[in-house]
Amino acid sequence: MYLKLKLSWNVVIPAEKMDIKGLMLQKAIITRLMADFAAKKASKDLGYFIALTTVEKIGEGKVRQQLGDVLFPVDFSCITFKILNGEVLEGVVHKILKHGIFLRCGPAEKIYLSHQKMDDYQYVPGENPCFMNGKSSKIEKGNVVRFLVIGKKFIETENDFQVVVTLEGDYLGSIA
């Protein structure tokens, strides 16, 4: 699910980037905010950070005594992508293994669909492995698959989510 949020972060500007002209300072603050936003990638509570849309307010800077850097509180709006349990999403197959498949959905690349959660599908080995069912439905690399999210876990060290999904339900599976 895409969310539009208002957040407040502190942006640190090194002393050497400071100048008298307010416009250059504002540019340095926004540039640093965008770099921090991109580096953050995701958080457990907010999901994946997609886009910084508007800077609402740049507060008064406070000098950090030890380093001489200046810390500015910044209020801004952004868009995030948060995967929720019970949500139906669509993803593209990017890896097929004997025991399941990995999908991509937006910024999420670690979405796993176990063969045990694909009723009636059987693994077909070969140069281009795939899963097929009795109704001639085929899941192969590059296919779009509609799935139901049954679990997710945030990995702090990677700043990323691992998601477990199923095809058990109505209107789920490969989309032709």
Accessible surface in RSA format (square Angstrom, percent):
REM  Atomic radii and reference values for relative SASA: ProtOr
REM  Chains: A
REM  Algorithm: Lee & Richards
REM  Probe-radius: 1.40
REM  Slices: 20
REM RES _ NUM      All-atoms   Total-Side   Main-Chain    Non-polar    All polar
REM                ABS   REL    ABS   REL    ABS   REL    ABS   REL    ABS   REL
RES MET A   1    89.79  46.5  80.28  53.1   9.51  22.6  70.38  59.8  19.41  25.7
RES TYR A   2   135.34  63.2 114.36  65.1  20.98  54.6  83.58  62.8  51.76  63.8
RES LEU A   3    50.31  28.0  45.79  32.8   4.52  11.4  50.31  35.3   0.00   0.0
RES LYS A   4   155.87  76.0 124.39  76.3  31.48  75.0  68.74  61.9  87.13  92.8
RES LEU A   5    41.05  22.9  37.44  26.8   3.61   9.1  41.03  28.8   0.02   0.1
RES LYS A   6   155.62  75.9 127.60  78.3  28.02  66.7 101.87  91.7  53.76  57.3
RES LEU A   7    30.37  16.9  24.31  17.4   6.06  15.2  29.01  20.4   1.36   3.6
RES SER A   8    82.50  69.7  55.38  73.9  27.12  62.5  34.98  74.5  47.52  66.6
RES TRP A   9    52.31  21.0  45.87  22.2   6.45  15.1  36.61  19.5  15.71  25.5
RES ASN A  10    92.52  63.8  69.66  67.3  22.85  55.0   9.79  23.6  82.72  80.0
RES VAL A  11     0.49   0.3   0.44   0.4   0.04   0.1   0.49   0.4   0.00   0.0
RES VAL A  12    31.86  21.0  30.40  27.5   1.45   3.5  30.40  26.4   1.45   3.9
RES ILE A  13     2.63   1.5   2.63   2.0   0.00   0.0   2.63   1.9   0.00   0.0
RES PRO A  14    32.87  24.0  32.87  30.0   0.00   0.0  32.87  27.1   0.00   0.0
RES ALA A  15    49.82  45.8  40.07  61.8   9.75  22.2  40.35  56.8   9.47  25.1
RES GLU A  16   149.26  85.7 110.85  83.9  38.41  91.5  67.76 131.1  81.50  66.5
RES LYS A  17   126.55  61.7 109.63  67.3  16.92  40.3  60.33  54.3  66.21  70.5
RES MET A  18    65.33  33.8  45.56  30.2  19.77  47.1  45.68  38.8  19.64  26.0
RES ASP A  19    63.99  44.8  42.16  42.0  21.84  51.6  40.73  95.9  23.26  23.2
RES ILE A  20   178.59 101.6 151.07 112.5  27.52  66.3 157.83 113.7  20.76  56.3
RES LYS A  21   147.20  71.8 140.58  86.3   6.62  15.8  90.42  81.4  56.78  60.5
RES GLY A  22    51.01  62.9   0.00   N/A  51.01  62.9  36.07  99.0  14.94  33.5
RES LEU A  23   142.59  79.4 135.12  96.7   7.47  18.8 135.42  95.1   7.17  19.3
RES MET A  24    99.00  51.3  95.14  63.0   3.86   9.2  70.23  59.7  28.76  38.1
RES LEU A  25    33.95  18.9  33.87  24.2   0.08   0.2  33.95  23.8   0.00   0.0
RES GLN A  26    80.70  45.1  79.16  57.9   1.54   3.7  16.04  34.1  64.66  49.0
RES LYS A  27   129.43  63.1 123.72  75.9   5.72  13.6  78.59  70.7  50.85  54.2
RES ALA A  28    20.02  18.4  10.34  16.0   9.68  22.0  17.45  24.6   2.58   6.8
RES ILE A  29     3.56   2.0   3.56   2.7   0.00   0.0   3.56   2.6   0.00   0.0
RES ILE A  30    49.74  28.3  49.74  37.1   0.00   0.0  49.74  35.8   0.00   0.0
RES THR A  31    80.59  57.3  77.05  78.1   3.54   8.4  66.52  89.3  14.07  21.3
RES ARG A  32    92.98  39.0  90.35  46.1   2.63   6.3  21.54  29.4  71.44  43.3
RES LEU A  33     0.08   0.0   0.08   0.1   0.00   0.0   0.08   0.1   0.00   0.0
RES MET A  34   107.52  55.7 102.79  68.0   4.73  11.3  84.86  72.2  22.65  30.0
RES ALA A  35    56.14  51.6  41.88  64.6  14.26  32.4  51.95  73.2   4.18  11.1
RES ASP A  36    45.01  31.5  39.63  39.4   5.38  12.7  16.62  39.1  28.39  28.3
RES PHE A  37    12.72   6.4  12.10   7.5   0.62   1.6  12.10   7.3   0.62   1.8
RES ALA A  38    78.80  72.5  51.90  80.1  26.90  61.2  61.22  86.2  17.58  46.6
RES ALA A  39    83.74  77.0  51.16  79.0  32.57  74.1  63.36  89.2  20.38  54.0
RES LYS A  40    87.41  42.6  80.81  49.6   6.60  15.7  37.44  33.7  49.97  53.2
RES LYS A  41    87.43  42.7  81.63  50.1   5.81  13.8  55.38  49.8  32.05  34.1
RES ALA A  42     1.00   0.9   0.00   0.0   1.00   2.3   0.00   0.0   1.00   2.6
RES SER A  43    19.98  16.9  18.29  24.4   1.69   3.9  18.75  39.9   1.23   1.7
RES LYS A  44   134.60  65.7 126.19  77.4   8.41  20.0  69.31  62.4  65.29  69.5
RES ASP A  45   105.71  74.1  97.88  97.4   7.84  18.5  26.78  63.0  78.93  78.7
RES LEU A  46    46.11  25.7  46.09  33.0   0.02   0.1  46.11  32.4   0.00   0.0
RES GLY A  47     0.36   0.4   0.00   N/A   0.36   0.4   0.36   1.0   0.00   0.0
RES TYR A  48     3.11   1.5   3.11   1.8   0.00   0.0   3.10   2.3   0.00   0.0
RES PHE A  49    20.42  10.2   0.95   0.6  19.47  50.7   0.95   0.6  19.47  55.7
RES ILE A  50    73.81  42.0  45.51  33.9  28.30  68.2  47.57  34.3  26.24  71.2
RES ALA A  51    37.90  34.9  33.07  51.0   4.83  11.0  37.90  53.4   0.00   0.0
RES LEU A  52    38.88  21.7  13.09   9.4  25.78  64.8  13.09   9.2  25.78  69.4
RES THR A  53    58.20  41.4  28.54  28.9  29.67  70.7  32.53  43.7  25.67  38.8
RES THR A  54    70.88  50.4  65.58  66.5   5.30  12.6  68.12  91.5   2.76   4.2
RES VAL A  55    46.15  30.4  17.36  15.7  28.79  69.4  17.36  15.1  28.79  78.1
RES GLU A  56    89.05  51.1  54.29  41.1  34.76  82.8  20.31  39.3  68.74  56.1
RES LYS A  57   129.00  62.9 122.32  75.1   6.68  15.9  74.34  66.9  54.66  58.2
RES ILE A  58    50.67  28.8  22.84  17.0  27.83  67.1  22.84  16.4  27.83  75.5
RES GLY A  59    14.67  18.1   0.00   N/A  14.67  18.1  10.49  28.8   4.18   9.4
RES GLU A  60   152.12  87.3 134.70 101.9  17.42  41.5  56.81 109.9  95.31  77.8
RES GLY A  61    25.02  30.8   0.00   N/A  25.02  30.8   2.95   8.1  22.06  49.4
RES LYS A  62   131.30  64.1 126.71  77.7   4.59  10.9  99.37  89.4  31.93  34.0
RES VAL A  63    94.35  62.1  74.60  67.5  19.75  47.6  74.60  64.8  19.75  53.6
RES ARG A  64    89.63  37.6  84.50  43.1   5.13  12.2  22.64  30.9  66.99  40.6
RES GLN A  65   155.43  86.9 128.50  93.9  26.93  64.1  54.72 116.5 100.70  76.4
RES GLN A  66   164.73  92.1 126.44  92.4  38.29  91.2  63.49 135.1 101.24  76.8
RES LEU A  67   116.30  64.8  88.07  63.0  28.22  70.9  93.07  65.4  23.23  62.5
RES GLY A  68    28.83  35.6   0.00   N/A  28.83  35.6  22.35  61.3   6.48  14.5
RES ASP A  69    24.53  17.2  24.53  24.4   0.00   0.0   0.00   0.0  24.53  24.5
RES VAL A  70    14.02   9.2  14.02  12.7   0.00   0.0  14.02  12.2   0.00   0.0
RES LEU A  71    42.88  23.9  42.88  30.7   0.00   0.0  42.88  30.1   0.00   0.0
RES PHE A  72    13.65   6.8  13.65   8.5   0.00   0.0  13.65   8.3   0.00   0.0
RES PRO A  73    45.42  33.1  43.55  39.7   1.87   6.8  43.89  36.2   1.53   9.5
RES VAL A  74     0.32   0.2   0.14   0.1   0.18   0.4   0.17   0.2   0.14   0.4
RES ASP A  75    48.85  34.2  48.56  48.3   0.30   0.7  13.38  31.5  35.47  35.4
RES PHE A  76     0.43   0.2   0.00   0.0   0.43   1.1   0.00   0.0   0.43   1.2
RES SER A  77     3.20   2.7   3.20   4.3   0.00   0.0   0.82   1.8   2.38   3.3
RES CYS A  78     0.00   0.0   0.00   0.0   0.00   0.0   0.00   0.0   0.00   0.0
RES ILE A  79    55.14  31.4  55.14  41.1   0.00   0.0  55.14  39.7   0.00   0.0
RES THR A  80     0.00   0.0   0.00   0.0   0.00   0.0   0.00   0.0   0.00   0.0
RES PHE A  81     6.80   3.4   6.74   4.2   0.06   0.2   6.74   4.1   0.06   0.2
RES LYS A  82    46.26  22.6  46.19  28.3   0.07   0.2   7.59   6.8  38.67  41.2
RES ILE A  83     6.20   3.5   2.27   1.7   3.93   9.5   2.27   1.6   3.93  10.7
RES LEU A  84    56.34  31.4  56.34  40.3   0.00   0.0  56.34  39.6   0.00   0.0
RES ASN A  85    95.03  65.5  69.89  67.5  25.14  60.5  26.16  63.0  68.87  66.6
RES GLY A  86    52.62  64.9   0.00   N/A  52.62  64.9  29.93  82.1  22.69  50.8
RES GLU A  87    33.66  19.3  25.34  19.2   8.31  19.8  23.21  44.9  10.44   8.5
RES VAL A  88    78.37  51.6  55.89  50.6  22.47  54.2  55.89  48.6  22.47  61.0
RES LEU A  89    25.45  14.2  21.27  15.2   4.18  10.5  25.45  17.9   0.00   0.0
RES GLU A  90    81.32  46.7  66.49  50.3  14.83  35.3  21.89  42.3  59.43  48.5
RES GLY A  91     2.98   3.7   0.00   N/A   2.98   3.7   2.98   8.2   0.00   0.0
RES VAL A  92    65.01  42.8  65.01  58.9   0.00   0.0  65.01  56.5   0.00   0.0
RES VAL A  93     1.94   1.3   0.00   0.0   1.94   4.7   0.00   0.0   1.94   5.3
RES HIS A  94    37.43  20.5  28.72  20.0   8.70  22.3  23.85  24.6  13.58  15.8
RES LYS A  95   105.20  51.3 102.30  62.8   2.90   6.9  48.50  43.7  56.70  60.4
RES ILE A  96    20.78  11.8   3.13   2.3  17.65  42.5   3.13   2.3  17.65  47.9
RES LEU A  97    78.57  43.8  75.45  54.0   3.12   7.8  78.57  55.2   0.00   0.0
RES LYS A  98   136.24  66.5 127.82  78.4   8.42  20.0  71.16  64.1  65.08  69.3
RES HIS A  99   107.94  59.0 107.68  74.8   0.26   0.7  79.28  81.7  28.65  33.3
RES GLY A 100     0.00   0.0   0.00   N/A   0.00   0.0   0.00   0.0   0.00   0.0
RES ILE A 101     0.00   0.0   0.00   0.0   0.00   0.0   0.00   0.0   0.00   0.0
RES PHE A 102    54.08  27.1  54.08  33.5   0.00   0.0  54.08  32.8   0.00   0.0
RES LEU A 103     0.00   0.0   0.00   0.0   0.00   0.0   0.00   0.0   0.00   0.0
RES ARG A 104   105.80  44.4 103.24  52.6   2.56   6.1  30.23  41.3  75.57  45.8
RES CYS A 105    12.01   9.1   8.83   9.8   3.18   7.5   3.18   8.1   8.83   9.5
RES GLY A 106    56.71  69.9   0.00   N/A  56.71  69.9  25.12  68.9  31.58  70.7
RES PRO A 107    48.15  35.1  26.22  23.9  21.92  79.7  38.38  31.7   9.77  60.7
RES ALA A 108     0.45   0.4   0.45   0.7   0.00   0.0   0.45   0.6   0.00   0.0
RES GLU A 109    86.46  49.6  83.77  63.4   2.69   6.4  14.97  29.0  71.48  58.4
RES LYS A 110    69.29  33.8  67.03  41.1   2.26   5.4  50.12  45.1  19.17  20.4
RES ILE A 111     0.18   0.1   0.18   0.1   0.00   0.0   0.18   0.1   0.00   0.0
RES TYR A 112    58.20  27.2  58.20  33.1   0.00   0.0  46.44  34.9  11.76  14.5
RES LEU A 113     0.00   0.0   0.00   0.0   0.00   0.0   0.00   0.0   0.00   0.0
RES SER A 114    18.94  16.0  18.94  25.3   0.00   0.0  12.96  27.6   5.98   8.4
RES HIS A 115    69.67  38.1  62.58  43.5   7.09  18.1  41.45  42.7  28.23  32.8
RES GLN A 116   135.17  75.6 112.47  82.2  22.70  54.0  34.17  72.7 101.00  76.6
RES LYS A 117    70.89  34.6  70.89  43.5   0.00   0.0  26.40  23.8  44.49  47.4
RES MET A 118     3.83   2.0   0.14   0.1   3.69   8.8   0.35   0.3   3.48   4.6
RES ASP A 119    88.84  62.2  76.39  76.0  12.45  29.5  29.41  69.2  59.43  59.3
RES ASP A 120    98.99  69.3  76.81  76.4  22.18  52.5  20.20  47.6  78.79  78.6
RES TYR A 121    24.59  11.5  15.17   8.6   9.42  24.5   9.60   7.2  14.98  18.5
RES GLN A 122   123.07  68.8 121.68  88.9   1.39   3.3  48.70 103.7  74.37  56.4
RES TYR A 123    65.92  30.8  44.33  25.2  21.60  56.2  24.88  18.7  41.04  50.6
RES VAL A 124    60.21  39.6  59.40  53.8   0.81   2.0  60.11  52.2   0.10   0.3
RES PRO A 125    96.76  70.5  81.52  74.3  15.24  55.4  81.69  67.4  15.07  93.7
RES GLY A 126    55.97  69.0   0.00   N/A  55.97  69.0  36.40  99.9  19.58  43.8
RES GLU A 127   172.29  98.9 133.51 101.0  38.78  92.3  60.00 116.0 112.30  91.7
RES ASN A 128   120.76  83.3 102.22  98.8  18.54  44.6  27.42  66.0  93.34  90.2
RES PRO A 129    34.85  25.4  32.23  29.4   2.61   9.5  32.23  26.6   2.61  16.2
RES CYS A 130     4.25   3.2   4.25   4.7   0.00   0.0   0.00   0.0   4.25   4.6
RES PHE A 131     1.34   0.7   1.34   0.8   0.00   0.0   1.34   0.8   0.00   0.0
RES MET A 132    68.23  35.3  66.14  43.8   2.09   5.0  45.15  38.4  23.07  30.6
RES ASN A 133    21.78  15.0  10.99  10.6  10.79  26.0   4.17  10.0  17.61  17.0
RES GLY A 134    82.33 101.5   0.00   N/A  82.33 101.5  45.55 125.0  36.77  82.4
RES LYS A 135   169.30  82.6 140.75  86.4  28.56  68.0  99.43  89.5  69.87  74.4
RES SER A 136    89.60  75.7  68.54  91.5  21.06  48.5  33.07  70.4  56.52  79.2
RES SER A 137    32.70  27.6  24.19  32.3   8.50  19.6  24.41  52.0   8.29  11.6
RES LYS A 138    85.30  41.6  78.61  48.2   6.69  15.9  29.18  26.3  56.12  59.8
RES ILE A 139     0.00   0.0   0.00   0.0   0.00   0.0   0.00   0.0   0.00   0.0
RES GLU A 140    57.87  33.2  57.87  43.8   0.00   0.0   8.80  17.0  49.07  40.1
RES LYS A 141   149.52  72.9 129.82  79.7  19.69  46.9  75.63  68.1  73.88  78.7
RES GLY A 142    48.52  59.8   0.00   N/A  48.52  59.8  27.73  76.1  20.79  46.6
RES ASN A 143    33.68  23.2  27.61  26.7   6.08  14.6   8.02  19.3  25.66  24.8
RES VAL A 144    55.46  36.5  52.78  47.8   2.67   6.4  52.78  45.9   2.67   7.3
RES VAL A 145     0.00   0.0   0.00   0.0   0.00   0.0   0.00   0.0   0.00   0.0
RES ARG A 146    73.92  31.0  73.92  37.7   0.00   0.0  10.93  14.9  63.00  38.2
RES PHE A 147     0.18   0.1   0.18   0.1   0.00   0.0   0.18   0.1   0.00   0.0
RES LEU A 148    45.68  25.4  45.68  32.7   0.00   0.0  45.68  32.1   0.00   0.0
RES VAL A 149     1.27   0.8   0.07   0.1   1.20   2.9   0.07   0.1   1.20   3.2
RES ILE A 150    73.37  41.7  43.48  32.4  29.89  72.0  47.97  34.5  25.40  68.9
RES GLY A 151    18.69  23.0   0.00   N/A  18.69  23.0  18.69  51.3   0.00   0.0
RES LYS A 152    70.72  34.5  38.94  23.9  31.77  75.7  15.22  13.7  55.50  59.1
RES LYS A 153   131.94  64.4 126.00  77.3   5.93  14.1  78.82  70.9  53.12  56.6
RES PHE A 154    28.15  14.1   7.83   4.8  20.32  52.9   7.83   4.7  20.32  58.2
RES ILE A 155    30.62  17.4  28.69  21.4   1.93   4.6  30.62  22.0   0.00   0.0
RES GLU A 156   127.65  73.3 110.38  83.5  17.27  41.1  52.61 101.8  75.04  61.3
RES THR A 157   132.65  94.3  92.28  93.6  40.37  96.2  89.03 119.6  43.61  65.9
RES GLU A 158    84.10  48.3  66.69  50.5  17.42  41.5  37.07  71.7  47.03  38.4
RES ASN A 159    43.31  29.9  43.31  41.9   0.00   0.0  13.35  32.1  29.96  29.0
RES ASP A 160     8.44   5.9   8.44   8.4   0.00   0.0   0.42   1.0   8.01   8.0
RES PHE A 161     8.55   4.3   8.15   5.0   0.40   1.0   8.19   5.0   0.36   1.0
RES GLN A 162    78.16  43.7  76.85  56.2   1.32   3.1  16.69  35.5  61.47  46.6
RES VAL A 163     1.87   1.2   0.46   0.4   1.41   3.4   0.46   0.4   1.41   3.8
RES VAL A 164    65.14  42.9  65.14  59.0   0.00   0.0  65.14  56.6   0.00   0.0
RES VAL A 165     0.00   0.0   0.00   0.0   0.00   0.0   0.00   0.0   0.00   0.0
RES THR A 166     5.04   3.6   5.04   5.1   0.00   0.0   5.04   6.8   0.00   0.0
RES LEU A 167    15.21   8.5   4.31   3.1  10.91  27.4   4.38   3.1  10.83  29.2
RES GLU A 168    71.94  41.3  57.71  43.7  14.23  33.9  26.22  50.7  45.71  37.3
RES GLY A 169    51.73  63.8   0.00   N/A  51.73  63.8  29.78  81.7  21.94  49.1
RES ASP A 170   123.19  86.3 101.79 101.3  21.40  50.6  22.12  52.1 101.07 100.8
RES TYR A 171   192.46  89.9 167.20  95.1  25.26  65.7 133.39 100.2  59.08  72.8
RES LEU A 172    33.29  18.5   6.10   4.4  27.19  68.3   7.38   5.2  25.91  69.7
RES GLY A 173     6.53   8.1   0.00   N/A   6.53   8.1   4.98  13.7   1.55   3.5
RES SER A 174    32.36  27.3   7.27   9.7  25.09  57.8   2.81   6.0  29.55  41.4
RES ILE A 175    58.69  33.4  43.36  32.3  15.33  36.9  46.54  33.5  12.15  33.0
RES ALA A 176   146.55 134.7  72.22 111.4  74.33 169.1 107.92 152.0  38.63 102.3
END  Absolute sums over single chains surface
CHAIN  1 A    10654.8       8530.9       2123.9       6013.7       4641.1
END  Absolute sums over all chains
TOTAL         10654.8       8530.9       2123.9       6013.7       4641.1
